[in-house]
C-alpha cells in the first residue's frame, strides 16, 4: 500500500524535529523515525486507526505515537498523512 505525506504533514515533522532538537538533537532524530515508522505500518492496514473524534468521518483516522497524533485519510491504494501534532491539541484542518 502507498504512503503519501501532505505538505502540511512534512512541515509538521520539520517543526517537531526543530522543537525537540533544541534540547536534544539525537532524541529528535529518534522521534522522527518513530513517527515515520508508525505511518509506514499504518499504510498496510489503514482502517486500524480510530476515526478522528473532531470529524467523525470514516475515511479520516488517526493513530498515536506516545502523545503525538498522526491523522490520515484512507484511500483505495493506501493512506495520505494529513497532519502530525501533539495529542493534547484539537485537530485544526
N, C-alpha and C positions, 0 to 999 in steps of 0.2 A: 504494500500500500504506500501511496505517496504522502510525504510530509512536506507541507509548504509553510513558510513563515511570512506573515504580512509585514509590511514596512513598520507598522506600529510595534509589532512584537519584537522585531530586531532592535528597534530603538529602545524598547523596554529592557532587553537583555544588556544593551550598552549601558543604560542608566543603572541597572542593578550591579553590574560589574564595577562601574565607577564608584558607586556608593560604598560597596564592600571593600574595594581596593584602597580606599583612603586609609583604612586601618590595617588591612592585611591582604596584599595582592595575591598571595598564594591561595588564600581562602576564597577569594573572588573567582579565581580560575576553577576551583573545585565546585563552587556553587553553579557556575555556568554549565559545567559538564553534567552536574546532577539534573539541571533543568532540561538541557538538550536530550539527555538520555531518557528522561521521563516522557518527553514529547515523542521521541522515536518509538518507544514501547507502546505508547498510546495509539500511534498511527496504525498499528497492526490490528487493533480492536477498538475503533473509535467510540463505540457505544458503552465502553467500560466506565467512562466518566459520568458524573451525575449532571442532570440538567441544571443550568445556572439559575438559582432562585430568583434573581432580579428580572429574568427574562421569561422563564417558563416555556422556552421553545425546545422541542425535541432535538433539533439539529445543532443547537448551541450547548456545549457541555464543558465541563471543567474537571481537571484533576489537580491534586495538590502535591507539592514537594515541601514538606515541613509547613512553613507559614506562607509560601508563595502559591498563588492560583495561576494555573495555565488554562486559559479559556480558548476553546477551539470550535470550529464549525466542522461537522461531519459531512463529508461529500462522498459521492459514489466510488471514487477511486482512492480515498484517503482522508486526510484532515488538513485544515489550514489553521495554524495558530493565530489567533486574533490579538491576544494581549497576554502579558505576564505581569503580575503585580502582587504586592504584599497583601496577604489574605484578610487583614483587618479592615481593608477598604472595600467600599461598594464598587461594583463594576460601572465604568463610565464608557459607553460605546458612542 
